[in-house]
Amino acid sequence: MKKSLLVSYGILYLVLIAFSVYGSILVGQFSVANLISTLLSVIYLLGFFGYALEKRIWNAAVWRRFFYLVSIATLIQLVAAFWADEKQSLEVIVATVLSLPVIYALYQYSKADSAVWVNEKDYLKAALLETLFTAEPVLVVEKLNGTDKTTVTLSKEAGGYSVQISRTNHGKEEAFANSFNNIGDLAAFVEKYTAVTVNDFEEKYAHECLARH
């Protein structure tokens, strides 16, 4: 339902852009500035459809820049509307209201921890951790590498996940923690910054589940 509403809005927004361009051409007012504005609107809409359809287009960093661009442009238009006549001010306000869903979609789409940017391999690891969390709300794995020891504790919390890492490295102790909204980013973080892998959690807790049965 949500997806169909978003797609319907996107199609309507695209039709409005097309009518705006057609009207400008008819009255002979289509300029370079109009061309640039239209191209940017189409790009914003591309990101909107990527969000609506949960498809990867370019990457999150690119869309974060476009989000900043459309937000700043919208803010400038609103400020300028205070000095415009009543008709122009009303047009700017209506255009801003109509573009709010696009701005919101770009904000959500440009989040690096959005599920759409998690690759298939990370998705499988995330699915595995999610399965383990159904049996245990806290997962702990210790791993030895010579005299060095790494302990990774994963927790599922309301609205997200957290990781606590403690380790000894050449006799020095260090500890740090982080939190994530997306479990795929949690899995990637653990494997990037520790010697512990998602498979280590699977081996430990799969064996424990078998032992209980």
Secondary structure, 3 states (H helix, E strand, C coil): CHHHHHHHHHHHHHHHHHHHHHHHHHCCCCCHHHHHHHHHHHHHHHHHHHHHHCCCCCCHHHHHHHHHHHHHHHHHHHHHHCCCCHHHHHHHHHHHHHHHHHHHHHHHHCCCCCHHHCCHHHHHHHHHHHHHHHHCCEEEEEEEECCEEEEEEEEEECCEEEEEEEEEECCEEEEEEEEECCHHHHHHHHHHHCCCCHHHHHHHHHHHHHHHC
